[in-house]
Amino acid sequence: MDNKKIEAIFKEGEGVLRLKPTWVPRSFCQPGKRIKLHPDDYYILGLERGGIDERWFSSTTWAENGPLTPSDEGLSYVVSKDGKTQILLRDFVSYLKEKILGEELWNKYHRWAMFSKFFDNAGPLPHHIHHREEHAKRVGASGKPEMYFFPAQMNNHGGSFPYTFFGLNPGTKKEEIKECLENFLKGDNHLLDHSCAYKITLDTGWDVPPGILHAPASLCTYEPQFASDVYAMYQSVLANGQTLSKDLLWKNTPKEELGNIDYLMDVIDWEGNVDKDFKKHHYMEPKVIYEGSDYKEEWICYLTKSVSAKRLTVYPGEKVLIKDEAPYGLIMLEGHGKINRSPLETPTLIRYGELTYDEYFVSYGAAKKGVYIENSSPSEVLVMLKHFSDNPERDRFVKEKGIE
C-alpha cells in the first residue's frame, strides 16, 4: 500500500475519487447484456468462470465465486486523474479511516460497510436467501440486507421473466419447505409452488432483508446492499431447465452443519417470509427530497437503516451544489457534465479493463462541503444514482414521513 500515492490522489480529487469499472462473473447466470460491456467481453474470463452479469460499485467486498476467484474480484480500484495509478478503494479506507468515511461510520464499522451493483441476468434467478447476522457470523461474514431498484435507463428490454418471487405464501407449512430442500438433488424441488411472483415496475424498488427468500426478475437491477456476499440457493431447477449444484445449496453453511436440512430451515426468517402484507412492508416508490427548476433529488431505497440510495436528476444546462451528510458512491445513468472539476459521462459501450468517467466515490468531507454537479447538455437531463451506508439524513426522512 503506497500511502503517499493515496494522499496525492485524495488531494488532487478534493476528496472525490474516480473509480474503475468492476466486473463480476457468476457461473450460474446468463448475462442480460444491458450493463454496457462490449458484446465480445461477456465471457472474457472463460466459460468455467461464467458470464459477466454484474458490475459492482464502491466495493471493498470480495466476490465469493469459488476456488478460481482472483483475490481482487469485486473490489473497486481508485484511479488517478491521469489514469496511470490504480489503488484499491479498500486501501484508501484502511489508511484514511475517518478522513474518508467520517468518525461515526469509521468508529462503527472500521470499514466501508456497503456496496452496490448492477445485476443483469437474462432469466430469473433461483429462489435463494441471504443469511441473517447470526448465521453469517458462523462463517466469518456479515448478514446481508439489500434493496432493489429498476432504472428505466438500464432496461430497454425485460428479459425472459420480468417478475420476482418474494417470500412464501401465507399459510405455507415448514414441513412443505423442508421437503423441498430434502428433494434438492432429485430434480425440480417445486419450491416456487409455495411462493408468489410480483410484476416489476420500472423506477420502483423493493427491500429484501436477510432471511427472506427471493427469486429476482430478469431485469437489470440496481442493488445497494450491506458489505457481504453470503447466500444459498434453495431452488434446484429453474424455469428454463437450468439446474443448480448442491454446493450452492450449502454455500456459506458451517462445515459442522453440512447435510443438516434443519440448519437451512433455521436460516429462513419464517414470519417475514409468510407475511400476508409483504408488498405493503417491502415495496418502495421514489420519495422526493427536493424538486425545483434546477434539479430533482429523490430517495429510491430507504427501508433499511444500514444501506440507502438516492436518485439525482440535474436539468439541462444547470450547475448545482449538492450536499450530503454521509459519504457515498455514485454511478451515472444518463447525460454528461462535471463533478467539481472532473468529467462525468455516461458511456455507451465499455471494453473489459477500460477506464470510464461514470463512477466516483465522494468522501465524508466532500459530501458535507458539497460537490458541484454540472449538466453540460443543452437538451438531456443528467441522472445519477447515489449509494450510502448509514446516513442520518435517511433516518430523519423516514421518521418525518412515518415510513418506518
C-alpha positions in Angstrom: 0.0 0.0 0.0 1.5 3.3 -1.1 0.3 5.9 1.4 1.9 8.8 -0.4 0.1 8.0 -3.6 -3.2 7.6 -1.7 -2.7 11.0 -0.1 -1.8 12.6 -3.5 -4.9 11.1 -5.3 -7.2 12.1 -2.5 -5.8 15.6 -2.6 -6.0 16.0 -6.4 -9.6 14.9 -6.4 -10.5 17.1 -3.5 -11.9 14.1 -1.7 -13.8 12.9 -4.8 -12.3 9.6 -6.1 -12.7 8.3 -9.6 -13.4 4.5 -9.7 -12.5 1.9 -12.3 -15.4 -0.4 -13.5 -15.5 -3.6 -11.5 -16.9 -6.6 -13.4 -18.1 -9.8 -11.7 -19.0 -13.1 -13.4 -21.4 -15.7 -12.0 -21.1 -19.3 -13.1 -24.9 -19.9 -12.6 -26.1 -16.9 -14.5 -26.7 -15.9 -18.2 -25.8 -12.2 -18.9 -28.7 -10.0 -19.9 -26.2 -7.7 -21.8 -27.6 -4.4 -20.5 -24.7 -3.2 -18.4 -22.8 -1.6 -21.4 -20.0 -4.2 -21.5 -18.8 -4.9 -25.1 -20.6 -7.9 -26.5 -17.3 -9.7 -27.1 -16.3 -9.4 -23.5 -19.2 -11.0 -21.5 -17.3 -14.4 -21.4 -13.8 -12.9 -21.5 -12.9 -14.6 -18.2 -13.6 -18.1 -19.7 -16.6 -20.4 -19.7 -15.6 -22.0 -16.5 -15.9 -18.7 -14.6 -19.2 -17.9 -16.3 -20.6 -14.8 -18.0 -20.2 -11.3 -16.6 -23.6 -10.2 -15.5 -22.7 -7.9 -12.6 -20.9 -4.6 -12.2 -20.1 -3.7 -8.6 -19.9 -0.1 -7.3 -17.8 1.4 -4.5 -16.9 -2.1 -3.3 -14.4 -3.1 -0.7 -16.1 -6.5 -0.6 -14.6 -9.6 -2.2 -16.9 -11.6 -4.5 -17.2 -15.2 -3.3 -17.1 -17.1 -6.6 -15.4 -20.4 -5.7 -11.8 -21.6 -5.9 -10.9 -19.9 -9.2 -11.8 -16.4 -7.8 -9.0 -13.8 -8.0 -8.1 -12.1 -4.8 -9.4 -8.7 -6.0 -12.6 -9.9 -7.7 -15.4 -7.5 -6.8 -13.1 -4.9 -5.4 -13.2 -1.3 -6.7 -10.0 0.5 -7.7 -9.4 4.2 -7.3 -7.8 5.8 -10.4 -5.6 8.9 -10.5 -6.6 11.7 -12.8 -4.0 10.7 -15.4 -5.2 7.1 -15.2 -1.7 5.7 -14.6 -2.2 4.8 -10.9 -4.8 2.4 -9.6 -5.2 1.5 -5.9 -7.9 -0.4 -4.1 -10.6 1.6 -2.5 -10.2 -0.8 0.4 -6.6 0.5 0.9 -7.9 4.1 0.8 -10.4 3.4 3.5 -8.0 1.4 5.7 -5.4 4.2 5.5 -7.5 7.4 5.6 -10.1 6.0 8.0 -12.4 8.8 9.4 -10.9 11.2 6.9 -12.7 9.4 4.1 -15.7 7.9 6.0 -16.2 10.4 8.9 -15.8 9.5 12.5 -19.2 7.9 13.0 -19.0 5.4 10.2 -15.4 4.6 10.8 -15.9 4.0 14.6 -18.9 1.9 14.0 -17.6 -0.4 11.2 -13.9 0.3 10.7 -14.5 -0.3 7.0 -16.8 0.8 4.2 -19.7 -1.4 5.0 -21.8 -1.4 1.8 -21.5 -1.7 -1.9 -24.0 -1.5 -4.8 -24.2 -3.3 -8.2 -26.0 -3.6 -11.4 -27.2 -7.2 -11.6 -28.1 -8.1 -15.1 -29.4 -11.6 -15.8 -31.3 -12.7 -19.0 -33.6 -15.0 -17.0 -34.9 -15.3 -13.4 -32.6 -16.3 -10.6 -33.3 -19.3 -8.3 -35.3 -18.7 -5.1 -32.4 -18.0 -2.7 -31.6 -16.5 0.6 -29.1 -14.2 2.2 -28.0 -15.2 5.7 -29.0 -13.3 8.8 -26.3 -12.0 11.1 -26.3 -14.9 13.5 -25.8 -17.4 10.7 -23.3 -15.3 8.7 -21.1 -14.9 11.7 -20.6 -18.6 11.8 -18.7 -18.4 8.5 -16.8 -15.2 9.4 -19.2 -13.0 7.4 -21.9 -10.4 7.9 -25.6 -10.6 7.4 -26.8 -9.1 4.1 -29.8 -6.7 3.8 -30.2 -5.5 0.3 -32.6 -3.4 -1.8 -33.6 -3.4 -5.4 -34.3 -0.5 -7.9 -35.1 -1.0 -11.6 -33.8 2.0 -13.6 -35.6 2.6 -16.9 -32.3 3.7 -18.5 -30.8 0.2 -17.9 -33.9 -1.8 -19.1 -34.5 -1.4 -22.8 -36.0 -5.0 -22.5 -37.3 -7.0 -19.6 -35.5 -10.3 -20.3 -37.4 -13.6 -20.3 -39.2 -13.2 -16.9 -39.7 -9.7 -15.5 -41.4 -10.9 -12.3 -39.8 -11.5 -8.9 -40.8 -14.2 -6.4 -40.7 -12.9 -2.8 -41.1 -14.9 0.3 -43.6 -17.8 0.8 -47.3 -17.9 0.5 -49.2 -17.2 3.8 -50.2 -20.5 5.3 -47.2 -22.4 4.0 -46.1 -25.1 6.4 -42.5 -25.6 7.4 -42.8 -29.3 6.6 -43.5 -28.4 3.0 -40.4 -26.3 2.6 -38.2 -28.8 4.4 -39.4 -31.5 2.0 -38.4 -29.2 -0.9 -34.9 -28.9 0.5 -34.7 -32.6 1.0 -35.6 -33.1 -2.7 -33.0 -30.7 -4.0 -30.9 -33.4 -5.7 -33.9 -35.3 -7.1 -34.9 -32.8 -9.8 -37.2 -29.8 -9.6 -37.9 -29.4 -5.8 -41.0 -27.3 -6.6 -40.0 -24.6 -4.1 -41.7 -21.9 -6.2 -45.1 -23.7 -5.8 -45.1 -22.1 -2.3 -44.3 -18.5 -3.4 -45.9 -15.6 -5.2 -44.4 -13.6 -8.1 -44.8 -9.8 -8.4 -44.7 -7.9 -11.7 -41.9 -5.5 -11.5 -42.5 -1.8 -12.4 -39.5 0.2 -13.7 -38.2 3.0 -11.5 -39.6 1.4 -8.3 -37.9 -0.7 -5.7 -38.1 -3.5 -3.1 -36.5 -4.0 0.3 -35.1 -7.6 0.9 -34.0 -8.2 4.4 -31.7 -11.2 5.2 -33.6 -14.4 5.8 -36.1 -13.6 3.0 -36.4 -16.0 0.1 -36.4 -14.2 -3.3 -36.1 -15.2 -7.0 -35.2 -11.9 -8.8 -36.7 -10.9 -12.1 -34.8 -10.9 -15.4 -34.3 -7.1 -15.3 -31.2 -5.1 -14.9 -31.3 -4.2 -11.2 -29.5 -1.6 -9.1 -28.8 -3.3 -5.8 -27.5 -1.3 -2.8 -26.5 -3.8 -0.1 -24.5 -4.4 3.0 -20.9 -5.4 2.5 -21.3 -9.2 2.3 -21.6 -11.8 -0.4 -23.3 -14.6 1.6 -26.1 -16.5 0.0 -27.5 -20.0 -0.6 -29.7 -21.3 -3.4 -32.8 -23.1 -2.3 -34.4 -23.8 -5.7 -32.9 -26.7 -7.7 -34.2 -26.3 -11.2 -35.1 -23.0 -13.0 -38.0 -22.4 -15.4 -35.6 -22.8 -18.4 -34.4 -26.2 -17.1 -31.1 -24.9 -15.7 -30.0 -26.9 -12.7 -28.2 -25.8 -9.6 -25.4 -27.7 -7.8 -25.6 -28.9 -4.2 -22.6 -26.6 -3.5 -24.9 -23.6 -4.0 -27.5 -25.1 -1.7 -24.9 -25.4 1.1 -23.0 -22.2 0.3 -21.9 -20.3 3.5 -23.0 -23.2 5.7 -20.6 -24.0 8.6 -18.7 -27.3 8.0 -20.3 -28.9 11.0 -23.8 -28.2 9.6 -23.3 -29.6 6.1 -26.1 -32.0 5.3 -28.3 -30.7 8.1 -31.6 -29.6 6.5 -32.8 -28.2 9.8 -29.9 -25.7 9.7 -31.1 -24.5 6.2 -34.6 -24.1 7.6 -33.3 -22.1 10.6 -31.7 -19.6 8.1 -35.2 -18.7 7.0 -37.0 -15.8 8.7 -40.2 -17.6 8.8 -42.6 -14.9 9.9 -41.0 -12.4 7.4 -41.5 -14.9 4.5 -45.2 -15.7 5.2 -46.2 -12.1 5.8 -49.6 -11.6 4.2 -48.8 -7.9 3.7 -45.4 -8.5 2.2 -45.7 -5.8 -0.6 -47.0 -3.2 1.9 -43.9 -3.7 4.1 -41.3 -4.0 1.4 -42.3 -2.1 -1.8 -40.7 1.3 -2.4 -41.6 4.1 -4.7 -39.3 7.2 -5.1 -39.8 9.9 -2.4 -39.0 13.5 -3.4 -36.5 15.3 -1.3 -36.2 18.4 -3.4 -37.7 19.5 -6.8 -37.0 22.8 -8.5 -36.2 24.2 -11.9 -32.5 23.3 -11.5 -32.6 19.7 -10.2 -34.6 17.0 -8.5 -33.5 14.6 -5.8 -35.3 11.5 -4.5 -34.9 8.7 -2.0 -35.2 5.5 -4.0 -34.0 2.9 -1.4 -34.8 3.8 2.2 -36.3 0.9 4.1 -33.0 -0.4 5.5 -31.1 1.6 8.1 -27.6 0.4 7.1 -28.0 0.9 3.3 -29.8 3.5 1.3 -29.8 5.2 -2.1 -30.9 8.4 -3.9 -31.5 9.4 -7.5 -30.3 12.8 -8.6 -31.6 14.5 -11.8 -29.9 17.7 -12.9 -31.7 19.6 -15.7 -30.1 20.7 -19.0 -27.5 23.5 -18.6 -27.7 23.6 -14.8 -24.9 23.6 -12.3 -25.9 22.8 -8.7 -24.2 22.4 -5.3 -25.2 19.1 -3.7 -24.6 18.5 0.0 -25.0 15.2 1.8 -24.4 14.2 5.4 -22.6 10.9 4.7 -20.0 9.6 2.2 -21.4 7.8 -0.9 -20.6 6.2 -4.2 -22.3 7.3 -7.4 -23.0 5.8 -10.8 -24.2 7.7 -13.9 -27.3 6.6 -15.7 -27.8 9.4 -18.3 -26.1 12.5 -19.6 -22.7 14.2 -19.2 -21.1 17.1 -17.4 -18.8 17.5 -14.4 -18.4 16.7 -10.7 -16.4 19.6 -9.4 -13.6 19.8 -12.0 -13.7 16.1 -13.1 -15.6 14.8 -16.1 -18.9 13.0 -15.7 -20.2 11.0 -18.7 -22.4 8.0 -19.4 -20.6 5.6 -21.7 -22.4 3.7 -24.5 -20.0 0.7 -24.6 -17.2 -0.3 -22.3 -14.4 -2.8 -23.1 -13.3 -5.1 -20.2 -10.5 -3.3 -18.3 -11.2 0.1 -19.9 -11.5 3.2 -17.7 -14.6 5.4 -17.6 -15.8 8.6 -16.0 -19.2 7.3 -14.9 -18.3 6.2 -11.3 -17.0 8.1 -8.3 -16.7 7.9 -4.5 -17.4 11.1 -2.6 -15.7 11.2 0.8 -17.4 12.4 4.0 -15.7 15.9 4.0 -16.5 16.5 0.3 -20.1 15.3 0.8 -20.6 17.7 3.7 -19.0 20.6 2.0 -20.9 19.9 -1.2 -19.9 18.9 -4.7 -20.8 20.8 -7.8 -22.7 18.8 -10.4 -22.8 20.4 -13.8 -25.0 19.2 -16.7 -23.2 20.2 -19.9 -26.0 19.2 -22.2 -28.5 21.8 -23.6 -31.2 19.1 -24.0 -30.6 16.0 -22.0 -31.0 15.5 -18.2 -28.1 14.2 -16.2 -29.1 11.3 -13.9 -27.0 9.5 -11.3 -27.7 7.0 -8.5 -26.0 7.6 -5.1 -25.5 4.7 -2.6 -24.9 5.2 1.1 -24.0 3.3 4.2 -25.6 4.6 7.4 -27.0 8.1 6.7 -28.6 10.3 9.4 -30.4 12.2 6.6 -32.2 9.0 5.7 -33.1 8.3 9.3 -34.7 11.7 9.7 -36.6 11.4 6.4 -38.3 8.1 7.2 -39.2 9.3 10.7 -40.7 12.5 9.5 -42.7 10.7 6.8 -43.7 8.0 9.1 -42.4 5.4 6.7 -41.0 3.1 9.3 
